[in-house]
Amino acid sequence: MIAARHYAAFVAACLVSITSCNSGKHATSQYVAQIIPAPADLEPRRGEFRIANGTPVFAPNPRAQPIARYLIDLVARTRGIGLELAAQPAKIGGIRLSLTHSATALREDYELTVSAQGVEISAGNPQGLFYGVVTLWQLITADGAAGAATVRALRIADSPRFTWRGLMLDSARHYQPPKFIRELIDWMALHKLNVLHWHLTDDQGWRLEIRKFPLLAQTGAWRIPAGAAWPREPDPKTERPPFYGGYYSQEEVREIVAYAAERFVTIVPEIEMPGHAQAAIAAYPELGTGGKPPVVSPDWGVHDHLFNAEESTLRFMENVLAEVIELFPGEFIHVGGDEAVKNRWKDSPRVQVRMRELGLADETALQGWFVARIGRFLDRHGRRLIGWDEILESGIPTRTAIMSWRGTASAVEAARAGHDVVMAPAPILYLDHLQSDSAREPPGRPAVVSLADIYAYEPVPPELSPAEARHIQGAQVNAWTEHMRLTERVEHQAFPRIAALAEVTWSPAAARNWPDFLTRIAVQFARYRRLGIAYSDTAFEPRLRLTAGSEPERLRVELSNQAQFGAIRYTLNGGEPTAESEEYERPFEADAGASLRAATFVGGLPLAAESATTLDAGILRRRTDEELRQCSGKLVLRLEDDAPLEGERAFFNVDIMDPCWIWPEVELTQGGSLRIAVGQLPFNFQIGVDADAIRRGDARTPEGEFELRIDGCGGAPVAVMPLASAAKNPALTVLPPIQVPSRPGRHDLCLRFARSDIDPIWAIQWADFGDRAND
């Protein structure tokens, strides 16, 4: 048997370039390596078994039959094979799903054996049997093809490293339809992930129907988005402006929970308190600390509306949680507890009186009292409280679990104090960070968290003793959706990075091997395509770098990809690149006007969508916002324009504290003409007093101006372009050409704006510099 410590070496030796080892006890085939997450123990054997239309699936235990039907449906959808549920075991040539009665069997363990006579999957519990079925599905789909499949003989004994293998989905910032939630659960299960942490309430929306308090959904689930593009005029039928949002009815939630249970995914709901409460307080102002009732916020960032500490408010929250408990049968209820800015508590006379009534020293102690009160309520109802790591600061019972997001120090503190811990640290497990610097990346945080970064993550802090480390229950990636307006953006940001997280949390640490994982990801991408997942391939996308060639009509071409993996193949005649096309090995020169198409392959399977470019010297004169340098880089985000309302929108890399770009070393000996494409973005960020530090400039007109400076951003601009015409267009605008004076040699261009206010944010998408004759 190949134990975990030998698995990676075995795969590397036998399966480099997805080939076969077919002799001796290591006999196996390409698809043994195509299991994600990698199994704990794998023993290749001689022989093979063919699975085709009519292959019977026998599940004698009634508890195994739903899993058998799941396998039949899954294989039909993704391979096109019609398996048949059998009433009797096949004498030879079938698939058998067995539930054993072993007293020592763990909930998620399974064994899978393939021989020439058939397939046997056994487990002590349905959950383990389900994971064995998922592994069999991966073996069946290991060659990326359709139709009958040949599975080589082997034996797998498998079990997970951690019990919490999760994904957090933020449905508060952006609502996702129930159909998508079910799809996401299905895709999670195929990675052996077992926890969906569902973030349902925040300042920007309350997404869960609470029947005792209907305004939480009727009012709290809807907002008017920021930005000039969203229509503000009332609808003639409703006499109200159009709102954005949505919520999940209790019937929809029950259906989703049942769907998840069939796939052995537990849903942990999050009801934020005492902070991130603005949507709830907009629905029921008496829950807040007085003053003008807020609206549901269209802004991202940290808000300062908190629930008050009145007994009536605590009873309100307990009544909410009573309905939550009825909907979600899992052990844990998440109550947030993070980013509770206490200014309003400090400024509220009634809250200060309440603190004295309770004998509490300060506002931090008040938050601890609040969380402890909710924790006792959950305890009485047979549930456990879990919260973000800030709740450690105010003293909480040991039974409370901690979700560590501010690095690892809080996890160490919590584990040493006896708390169970789930690792979810920023930025490494935050999916709102982009996966690459590709121009195809959607909005998000441009500081890259790559597939390799997540794969290299180790959930157990090294400073913990073995006894303390047992409190680390696992880890999860977090899909905060401020910048994921569309469900396909969630898919892009989550996949394939959850495949890396799956291997981190399921496989033994010794089984992890990055080069081998890259080999397996090609087949995983083929599965994603069959499942209809809008996954990201940007780690493997061919990147093009053009420079001047040795002759005027020649260009030097360099190709690469972020992962530095796979074979990049290309054509120069406009033809589609295939696995047989010319392989890129070193930079080369090509004629201007050639049609370059390039794609990355491994083992004949495509790893990334092709990149297509007509080789044009004009590319050398253009820089995108990704290529321009940020002047200060204080708080850089990749933001989406708010217009048009329908269809594709432009993206911009912009420092919201200082919208300013540098184009270094531009040849100015002959002067030239500068064109730029600009957009105006809503400033919808709650950043407190930091907003006072945002650079505005000295605007000459109400709409502001674009300013060009040379060799530094101080001093007077050499050119100014009014923004009045661009201000009338909420989408992308190309400004008229700006004449740049001549100066000997190369110089840095500083591109920035002067504006009267921080809203909107003016941003540059691209800049083009050429001769005046080209205007």
C-alpha positions in Angstrom: 0.0 0.0 0.0 1.2 3.6 -0.7 0.8 5.6 2.5 0.4 9.3 2.5 4.1 10.0 2.9 4.8 8.0 -0.3 1.8 9.1 -2.4 3.3 12.3 -3.9 6.6 10.6 -4.8 4.7 7.7 -6.4 2.6 10.1 -8.5 5.6 12.1 -9.5 7.5 9.0 -10.5 4.7 7.3 -12.4 2.5 10.1 -13.7 4.6 13.0 -14.9 3.0 14.3 -18.1 0.0 12.1 -17.3 1.5 8.9 -18.6 1.1 5.3 -17.3 3.2 3.1 -15.0 2.2 -0.4 -16.0 4.5 -2.9 -14.4 4.9 -4.5 -11.0 3.0 -3.6 -7.9 3.0 0.1 -9.0 0.9 -0.7 -12.1 -1.6 2.1 -12.5 -2.9 4.6 -15.1 -3.2 8.3 -15.6 -6.4 8.7 -13.7 -5.0 7.4 -10.4 -3.4 10.8 -10.1 -6.6 12.6 -11.1 -8.1 12.5 -7.6 -8.6 15.8 -5.8 -8.2 15.9 -2.9 -5.4 13.3 -2.9 -6.4 10.2 -0.9 -4.7 9.1 2.3 -3.6 5.7 1.1 -3.6 4.2 -2.4 -2.5 0.8 -3.6 -2.3 0.2 -7.4 -3.2 -3.4 -8.5 -3.2 -5.4 -11.7 -6.2 -5.4 -14.0 -9.0 -3.0 -15.0 -12.7 -2.6 -15.0 -14.9 -1.1 -17.8 -17.9 1.0 -16.9 -20.4 1.5 -19.6 -24.2 1.8 -20.3 -26.0 -0.7 -18.2 -23.3 -1.3 -15.6 -25.4 -2.2 -12.4 -25.1 -0.3 -9.1 -26.2 -2.4 -6.2 -26.9 -0.8 -2.8 -28.4 -3.4 -0.4 -28.8 -1.0 2.6 -31.7 1.4 2.1 -29.5 4.2 3.5 -27.1 3.7 0.6 -29.7 3.8 -2.1 -29.9 7.7 -2.3 -26.1 7.7 -2.7 -26.4 5.1 -5.5 -29.0 7.3 -7.3 -26.7 10.3 -6.9 -23.8 8.4 -8.5 -26.0 7.3 -11.4 -27.2 10.9 -12.0 -23.8 12.4 -11.7 -22.1 10.0 -14.1 -24.9 10.5 -16.6 -24.6 14.3 -16.5 -20.8 14.4 -16.7 -19.8 11.3 -18.6 -22.9 10.3 -20.6 -22.9 6.8 -19.1 -26.3 5.3 -18.1 -25.7 3.2 -15.0 -28.6 1.2 -13.7 -29.8 0.7 -10.1 -29.9 -3.0 -9.5 -32.2 -4.9 -7.2 -29.8 -7.9 -6.9 -26.0 -8.0 -6.9 -24.3 -8.7 -10.2 -22.4 -12.0 -10.4 -19.6 -10.1 -12.0 -19.1 -6.6 -13.4 -21.0 -4.3 -11.1 -20.6 -1.5 -8.6 -21.5 -2.3 -5.0 -22.1 0.3 -2.3 -21.8 -1.3 1.2 -22.5 0.1 4.6 -20.5 -1.8 7.2 -21.3 -2.1 10.9 -17.9 -1.6 12.2 -17.9 0.1 15.6 -14.6 1.7 14.9 -15.6 3.3 11.6 -15.4 7.1 11.5 -18.1 9.2 9.9 -16.2 10.2 6.8 -13.9 7.2 6.2 -14.3 4.9 3.2 -12.6 2.2 1.3 -12.8 1.8 -2.5 -11.6 -1.3 -4.4 -11.5 -1.7 -8.2 -10.8 -5.1 -9.7 -11.5 -6.9 -13.0 -14.7 -8.1 -11.3 -16.1 -4.7 -10.4 -16.1 -1.9 -7.9 -16.7 -2.1 -4.1 -17.1 1.0 -2.0 -17.6 0.4 1.8 -18.0 2.7 4.7 -19.4 2.7 8.2 -21.6 5.7 7.6 -23.5 7.2 4.6 -21.2 10.2 4.6 -18.1 8.1 4.0 -19.9 6.1 1.4 -20.8 9.4 -0.4 -17.1 10.5 -0.5 -16.2 7.1 -1.9 -18.7 7.6 -4.7 -17.2 11.1 -5.3 -13.7 9.4 -5.7 -15.2 6.8 -8.1 -16.7 9.6 -10.2 -13.3 11.2 -10.4 -11.8 7.9 -11.6 -14.5 7.5 -14.2 -14.0 11.1 -15.5 -10.2 11.0 -15.2 -9.4 11.2 -19.0 -11.7 14.2 -19.6 -13.6 12.2 -22.3 -17.2 11.1 -22.7 -18.7 7.6 -23.0 -17.5 4.3 -21.5 -14.6 4.5 -19.1 -11.9 2.0 -18.1 -10.8 2.2 -14.5 -7.6 0.4 -13.6 -7.5 -1.8 -10.5 -6.6 -0.2 -7.2 -7.5 0.0 -3.5 -8.0 3.3 -1.7 -8.4 3.7 2.1 -9.3 7.3 2.7 -10.2 9.7 5.5 -10.0 13.5 6.0 -7.4 15.4 8.0 -9.8 17.9 9.3 -13.5 17.9 10.2 -14.3 21.5 9.0 -13.6 21.9 5.3 -15.5 25.0 4.3 -16.5 27.8 2.1 -18.1 31.0 3.3 -20.5 32.7 0.9 -21.5 36.3 1.5 -25.1 36.7 0.4 -25.6 39.9 2.3 -23.6 42.2 0.0 -25.0 40.6 -3.1 -28.0 38.2 -3.2 -27.6 35.0 -5.1 -30.6 33.0 -6.3 -31.4 29.7 -4.6 -30.6 27.8 -7.8 -27.0 29.0 -7.5 -26.8 28.2 -3.8 -27.8 24.6 -4.6 -25.2 24.4 -7.5 -22.5 25.7 -5.2 -23.3 23.1 -2.6 -23.2 20.4 -5.3 -19.8 21.6 -6.5 -18.5 21.8 -2.9 -19.5 18.2 -2.2 -17.5 17.1 -5.3 -14.4 18.5 -3.6 -15.3 16.7 -0.3 -16.0 20.1 1.4 -18.6 19.8 4.1 -19.4 23.2 5.6 -21.1 26.1 3.9 -20.8 29.1 6.1 -23.7 31.3 4.9 -23.3 35.0 5.7 -26.9 36.2 5.6 -27.0 39.6 7.3 -24.9 42.7 7.2 -25.2 46.5 6.8 -26.0 46.0 3.1 -28.8 43.5 3.4 -30.8 41.1 5.6 -31.4 38.0 3.5 -33.4 35.7 5.7 -37.2 35.7 6.2 -38.0 35.9 9.9 -41.8 35.5 10.3 -42.0 37.1 13.7 -40.3 40.3 12.3 -41.3 40.6 8.6 -39.7 44.0 8.1 -36.2 42.4 8.4 -36.7 41.0 4.9 -39.3 43.4 3.5 -37.2 46.5 4.3 -33.8 45.2 5.2 -33.2 43.1 2.1 -33.4 46.1 -0.3 -31.2 49.0 -1.1 -30.6 51.8 -3.6 -27.0 51.2 -5.0 -24.4 53.9 -5.0 -23.5 55.7 -8.2 -25.1 58.1 -10.7 -26.1 55.3 -13.1 -28.7 53.7 -10.9 -32.2 55.2 -11.6 -33.5 57.3 -8.8 -36.9 58.3 -10.3 -39.8 56.5 -8.7 -41.5 53.7 -10.5 -45.0 55.0 -11.7 -46.7 51.8 -10.5 -45.1 51.6 -7.0 -44.2 55.3 -6.5 -40.9 54.1 -5.1 -37.5 54.2 -6.7 -36.2 50.8 -7.9 -34.4 48.8 -5.3 -31.7 46.1 -5.5 -31.7 43.0 -3.4 -33.7 39.9 -2.4 -34.1 37.5 0.4 -34.6 33.8 1.1 -38.0 32.6 2.2 -38.1 30.0 5.0 -39.4 27.5 2.5 -36.5 28.2 0.2 -34.1 27.8 3.1 -35.5 24.4 4.1 -35.2 23.2 0.5 -31.5 24.4 0.4 -30.7 22.8 3.8 -32.3 19.5 2.7 -30.4 19.6 -0.6 -27.1 20.2 1.3 -27.9 17.4 3.7 -28.2 14.9 0.8 -24.7 15.9 -0.1 -23.4 15.9 3.5 -22.8 19.6 3.6 -23.7 21.4 6.8 -24.9 25.0 6.5 -23.7 27.3 9.3 -25.8 30.5 9.2 -24.3 33.8 10.2 -26.5 36.4 11.9 -24.3 39.4 12.6 -24.3 41.1 16.0 -23.8 43.5 17.6 -22.1 45.2 14.6 -22.8 45.0 10.9 -26.4 45.7 11.9 -27.4 48.6 9.7 -29.9 46.7 7.5 -31.7 45.3 10.6 -31.8 48.7 12.3 -33.2 50.3 9.1 -36.1 47.8 9.4 -36.5 48.2 13.2 -34.9 51.5 14.3 -35.6 50.8 18.0 -32.8 48.2 17.8 -30.2 50.9 17.4 -28.9 53.7 19.5 -31.2 56.5 18.5 -30.8 59.4 16.1 -32.0 59.4 12.5 -32.9 55.8 11.4 -30.5 54.6 8.7 -31.2 53.2 5.3 -29.9 49.9 4.1 -26.3 50.8 3.2 -25.0 50.8 -0.4 -21.5 51.3 1.0 -18.7 48.8 1.6 -16.5 48.9 4.7 -16.9 49.2 8.4 -20.1 50.9 9.6 -20.8 52.2 13.1 -24.4 51.1 13.6 -24.7 48.6 16.5 -27.6 46.9 18.2 -28.2 48.5 21.6 -28.1 46.4 24.8 -31.7 46.8 25.9 -33.4 43.7 27.2 -36.0 44.1 24.5 -33.3 44.0 21.8 -31.7 40.9 23.3 -35.2 39.2 23.3 -35.6 40.3 19.7 -32.3 38.6 18.8 -33.3 35.5 20.7 -36.6 35.3 18.8 -34.7 35.7 15.5 -32.3 32.9 16.5 -35.2 30.7 17.6 -36.4 30.7 14.0 -32.8 30.3 12.7 -32.4 27.2 14.9 -35.6 25.7 13.4 -34.3 26.2 9.9 -30.7 25.1 10.3 -30.2 21.8 12.2 -26.4 21.9 12.4 -24.4 22.2 15.6 -23.1 25.8 15.1 -24.7 29.2 14.8 -22.4 32.0 13.7 -23.1 35.4 15.4 -20.3 37.5 13.8 -18.9 39.7 16.5 -16.3 41.4 14.3 -15.7 45.1 13.5 -18.0 46.4 16.2 -17.1 50.1 16.1 -18.3 51.3 19.5 -18.6 55.1 18.9 -22.3 55.0 19.0 -22.3 53.1 22.3 -19.9 55.6 23.7 -22.1 58.5 22.6 -25.4 57.0 23.7 -26.5 58.1 27.2 -28.9 55.1 27.4 -26.1 52.6 26.5 -23.9 54.2 29.2 -26.7 53.8 31.7 -27.2 50.2 30.7 -23.5 49.5 31.2 -23.7 50.8 34.7 -26.9 48.8 35.4 -25.0 45.7 34.3 -21.8 46.6 36.2 -19.6 46.6 33.1 -16.4 48.5 32.9 -16.4 49.5 29.3 -17.9 49.0 25.8 -15.6 46.0 25.2 -17.1 44.3 28.3 -20.5 45.2 27.0 -19.9 43.3 23.8 -18.6 40.3 25.8 -21.8 40.4 27.9 -23.9 40.6 24.7 -22.2 37.6 23.1 -22.3 35.6 26.3 -26.0 36.2 26.6 -26.6 34.9 23.1 -24.3 32.0 23.7 -26.3 30.9 26.8 -29.5 31.1 24.7 -27.9 28.8 22.0 -26.6 26.4 24.7 -30.2 26.0 26.1 -31.3 25.1 22.6 -28.5 22.5 22.0 -26.4 24.7 19.7 -22.9 26.1 19.9 -21.9 29.7 19.2 -19.1 30.5 16.8 -17.9 34.0 16.1 -15.0 35.9 14.5 -11.9 36.2 16.6 -12.8 39.7 18.0 -15.1 38.0 20.5 -12.0 36.7 22.3 -11.2 40.2 23.5 -14.1 40.4 25.9 -14.0 37.0 27.6 -16.2 34.2 26.4 -16.9 30.6 27.6 -14.6 27.8 26.5 -17.4 26.1 24.7 -17.6 29.0 22.2 -15.7 28.3 18.9 -13.5 30.9 17.2 -13.2 31.7 13.6 -9.8 33.2 13.2 -9.6 35.8 10.4 -7.0 38.4 11.6 -3.9 36.2 11.0 -2.9 33.3 13.3 -2.2 35.0 16.6 -5.9 34.8 17.7 -6.0 31.1 16.7 -3.1 30.4 18.9 -4.6 32.3 21.8 -7.9 30.6 21.3 -6.5 27.1 21.0 -4.4 27.5 24.1 -7.4 28.7 26.0 -9.3 25.5 25.0 -11.5 26.9 22.3 -12.1 25.0 19.1 -10.9 27.0 16.1 -11.6 27.3 12.4 -8.9 28.9 10.3 -10.1 31.6 7.9 -7.3 34.2 7.9 -7.0 37.2 5.6 -5.7 37.6 3.1 -4.5 34.1 2.3 -8.0 32.5 2.5 -10.0 35.6 1.2 -11.4 35.0 -2.3 -12.0 38.6 -2.9 -8.3 38.9 -3.6 -7.5 38.3 -7.3 -5.9 35.1 -8.4 -3.5 36.8 -10.9 -2.6 40.1 -12.5 -4.4 39.1 -15.7 -6.5 41.7 -17.5 -9.3 39.1 -17.5 -9.6 39.1 -13.7 -12.9 40.5 -12.4 -13.2 43.2 -9.7 -11.6 42.6 -6.3 -8.5 43.3 -4.3 -5.5 43.4 -6.7 -3.0 42.0 -4.1 -2.9 38.5 -5.6 -3.7 35.3 -3.6 -2.8 32.7 -6.1 -3.8 29.0 -6.4 -0.3 28.2 -5.3 -0.6 30.5 -2.2 -3.7 28.6 -1.0 -2.2 25.2 -1.7 0.9 26.1 0.4 -1.3 27.2 3.4 -0.9 25.2 6.6 -3.9 25.4 8.9 -2.1 24.4 12.1 0.1 27.1 13.5 3.6 25.6 14.2 3.8 27.1 17.7 0.9 24.9 19.0 1.7 21.8 20.9 0.0 18.5 19.7 -2.7 18.8 22.4 -3.4 22.4 21.5 -3.3 21.6 17.8 -6.3 19.3 18.3 -8.5 22.3 18.7 -7.9 23.3 15.1 -11.0 21.9 13.5 -10.1 22.9 9.9 -10.2 25.8 7.5 -12.4 27.6 5.1 -12.0 30.1 2.2 -14.2 33.2 2.3 -16.1 34.6 -0.6 -16.8 38.2 0.5 -18.9 39.5 -2.4 -18.6 43.3 -2.3 -16.9 42.9 -5.7 -18.8 39.8 -6.9 -22.0 41.3 -8.2 -22.6 38.3 -10.5 -22.7 34.7 -9.6 -20.2 33.9 -12.3 -17.8 36.1 -10.4 -18.2 34.0 -7.3 -17.5 30.9 -9.5 -14.4 32.6 -11.0 -13.0 33.6 -7.6 -13.8 30.2 -5.9 -12.7 27.8 -8.6 -10.1 26.3 -8.8 -8.9 27.8 -5.5 -11.4 25.6 -3.5 -9.7 22.6 -5.0 -6.5 23.7 -3.3 -8.3 24.3 -0.1 -9.9 20.8 -0.4 -6.5 19.2 -0.6 -5.2 21.3 2.3 -8.0 20.2 4.6 -8.7 16.6 3.5 -5.3 15.1 2.5 -2.5 14.2 4.8 0.1 17.0 4.8 2.6 14.5 3.4 0.5 13.8 0.4 0.5 17.4 -0.8 2.7 18.0 -3.8 2.3 21.2 -5.9 3.7 19.9 -9.2 1.5 16.9 -9.0 -1.5 19.0 -8.1 -0.9 21.1 -11.2 -1.0 17.9 -13.3 -4.3 16.9 -11.8 -5.9 20.3 -12.2 -6.0 19.9 -16.0 -8.5 17.0 -15.6 -10.3 18.9 -12.9 -10.8 21.8 -15.4 -12.4 19.3 -17.8 -14.8 18.2 -15.1 -15.6 21.9 -14.3 -16.5 22.4 -18.0 -18.9 19.5 -17.9 -20.4 20.8 -14.7 -20.9 24.2 -16.2 -18.6 26.0 -13.6 -17.3 29.4 -14.7 -13.9 28.7 -13.2 -10.8 30.8 -13.5 -7.9 29.6 -15.7 -5.9 32.8 -15.4 -3.0 31.1 -13.6 -2.3 29.2 -16.8 -3.4 31.8 -19.4 -0.6 32.7 -21.9 0.8 36.2 -21.1 2.1 38.2 -24.0 5.0 40.7 -23.8 5.8 42.6 -26.9 9.0 44.7 -27.5 10.5 46.2 -30.6 12.1 43.7 -33.0 15.4 43.8 -34.9 13.7 45.5 -37.8 11.0 48.2 -38.1 8.3 45.8 -39.1 9.2 43.1 -36.7 8.2 42.5 -33.0 9.8 40.4 -30.3 7.3 38.0 -28.7 7.6 36.6 -25.2 5.0 34.2 -23.8 4.6 32.9 -20.2 2.0 32.0 -17.6 1.7 32.7 -13.9 1.9 29.1 -12.8 5.0 28.4 -15.0 3.3 25.1 -15.9 2.2 23.4 -19.0 3.1 23.7 -22.7 2.2 27.0 -24.3 1.4 26.3 -28.0 0.8 29.0 -30.6 0.0 29.8 -34.2 0.8 33.0 -36.1 -1.7 32.6 -39.0 -4.9 33.0 -37.0 -5.5 29.2 -36.7 -6.8 27.7 -33.5 -3.9 26.4 -31.3 -4.1 22.7 -30.5 -2.0 20.3 -28.5 -0.1 19.7 -31.7 0.7 23.3 -32.5 4.2 24.8 -32.2 5.4 24.8 -28.6 6.8 28.1 -27.2 10.3 27.6 -25.9 12.0 31.0 -26.1 11.3 34.5 -27.3 11.0 34.9 -31.0 10.4 37.6 -33.6 7.3 37.9 -35.9 6.1 40.2 -38.5 3.8 43.1 -37.6 0.3 42.2 -38.6 0.6 38.5 -37.7 -2.4 37.0 -35.9 -1.0 35.3 -32.7 -3.2 32.8 -30.9 -1.8 30.9 -27.9 -3.1 28.4 -25.4 -1.7 26.3 -22.6 -1.9 22.5 -22.6 -0.9 19.5 -20.4 -1.2 16.0 -21.5 -3.3 17.1 -24.5 -5.9 18.8 -22.3 -6.3 22.6 -22.4 -5.4 24.4 -19.2 -6.6 27.9 -20.2 -8.6 29.7 -22.8 -6.6 31.0 -25.7 -5.1 34.5 -25.9 -5.5 36.1 -29.3 -3.7 39.3 -30.5 -2.9 40.9 -33.8 0.8 41.9 -33.5 0.7 45.7 -33.9 3.4 48.2 -33.0 0.6 50.3 -31.6 0.5 48.0 -28.6 3.9 49.3 -27.6 2.4 52.8 -27.3 -0.4 51.7 -24.9 -0.5 51.0 -21.2 -3.5 49.6 -19.3 -4.3 50.4 -15.7 -2.7 47.1 -14.8 0.5 48.2 -16.5 0.6 51.7 -15.2 2.2 52.2 -11.8 0.1 53.5 -8.9 1.6 56.7 -7.5 1.2 55.8 -3.8 -0.6 52.4 -3.6 -2.4 53.2 -0.3 -5.6 51.4 -0.9 -5.7 49.9 -4.4 -8.9 48.1 -5.6 -10.0 46.7 -8.9 -13.4 48.3 -9.3 -16.3 47.9 -11.7 -18.0 50.8 -13.3 -21.6 51.4 -12.3 -22.7 51.8 -15.9 -24.2 50.5 -18.1 -26.9 48.9 -16.0 -27.1 46.0 -18.5 -24.2 44.3 -20.3 -20.4 44.4 -19.8 -18.9 47.1 -17.6 -15.3 48.4 -17.5 -12.9 47.5 -14.7 -10.3 49.9 -13.2 -7.3 49.4 -10.9 -7.4 52.5 -8.8 -6.1 53.7 -5.5 -9.2 55.1 -3.8 -7.1 57.2 -1.5 -5.0 58.8 -4.3 -6.3 58.1 -7.9 -3.0 58.7 -9.6 -0.9 56.7 -12.1 2.8 56.9 -13.3 3.8 55.9 -16.9 7.6 55.5 -16.5 10.3 56.4 -19.0 8.3 57.7 -21.9 10.3 59.0 -24.8 9.5 62.7 -25.1 12.2 64.0 -27.5 9.6 64.6 -30.2 6.7 65.3 -27.8 3.5 63.5 -28.7 -0.2 63.0 -28.2 -1.8 61.3 -25.1 -5.2 59.7 -25.2 -6.8 58.2 -22.1 -10.0 56.3 -21.4 -11.6 57.3 -18.1 -14.5 56.3 -16.0 -16.3 57.7 -12.9 -16.9 55.3 -10.1 -19.1 55.9 -7.0 -17.1 56.4 -3.8 -19.1 54.0 -1.6 -16.6 53.1 1.1 -17.0 53.5 4.8 -13.5 54.3 6.0 -14.1 56.7 8.8 -11.6 59.5 9.4 -9.3 58.1 6.8 -11.6 59.7 4.2 -10.1 63.1 5.3 -6.7 61.9 3.8 -8.0 61.3 0.3 -6.4 63.5 -2.2 -8.8 65.8 -4.1 -6.5 68.3 -5.9 -7.4 71.9 -6.8 -10.4 71.6 -9.1 -11.1 74.6 -11.4 -14.6 73.5 -12.3 -17.4 71.5 -10.5 -16.8 68.4 -12.6 -13.0 68.6 -12.2 -10.1 68.1 -14.6 -7.5 65.6 -15.8 -4.0 66.8 -15.1 -0.7 65.7 -16.8 2.6 66.3 -15.1 6.2 65.3 -16.1 8.8 63.9 -13.8 6.9 63.9 -10.6 3.4 64.7 -9.4 4.3 68.0 -7.7 4.4 71.4 -9.4 2.2 72.8 -12.1 0.6 70.5 -14.7 1.9 70.7 -18.3 -1.6 69.9 -19.7 -5.2 70.1 -18.3 -8.3 68.5 -19.7 -11.8 69.5 -18.3 -14.0 66.5 -17.4 -17.3 68.3 -18.0 -18.1 66.2 -21.1 -17.0 62.9 -19.5 -19.1 63.7 -16.4 -22.3 63.4 -18.6 -21.4 59.8 -19.5 -21.6 57.3 -16.6 -19.7 54.7 -18.6 -16.2 54.7 -20.2 -15.2 57.9 -22.0 -12.1 58.5 -24.3 -10.9 62.1 -23.7 -9.8 64.2 -26.6 -6.1 64.0 -27.4 -3.8 65.9 -25.0 -0.7 67.4 -26.5 2.5 66.6 -24.6 5.4 69.0 -24.9 8.8 67.7 -26.1 11.7 67.2 -23.7 15.0 65.5 -24.4 15.2 61.8 -23.5 12.8 59.7 -21.4 10.6 61.0 -18.6 7.9 59.8 -16.2 4.3 60.9 -16.9 2.1 61.6 -13.9 -1.6 61.1 -14.6 -4.1 62.3 -12.0 -7.3 64.3 -11.5 -8.4 67.4 -9.7 -11.9 67.2 -8.2 -14.1 69.1 -5.8 -15.2 66.0 -3.9 -14.1 62.4 -3.4 -17.3 61.2 -5.1 -17.1 60.2 -7.9 -13.7 58.5 -8.2 -12.2 59.3 -11.6 -10.1 56.4 -12.9 -8.0 55.6 -16.0 -8.5 52.3 -17.8 -5.8 52.8 -20.5 -3.5 55.4 -21.9 -2.0 55.7 -25.4 0.9 57.9 -26.3 2.0 58.5 -29.9 3.2 61.0 -32.4 1.1 64.1 -33.1 0.8 62.9 -36.6 -1.2 59.9 -35.4 -4.0 62.0 -33.9 
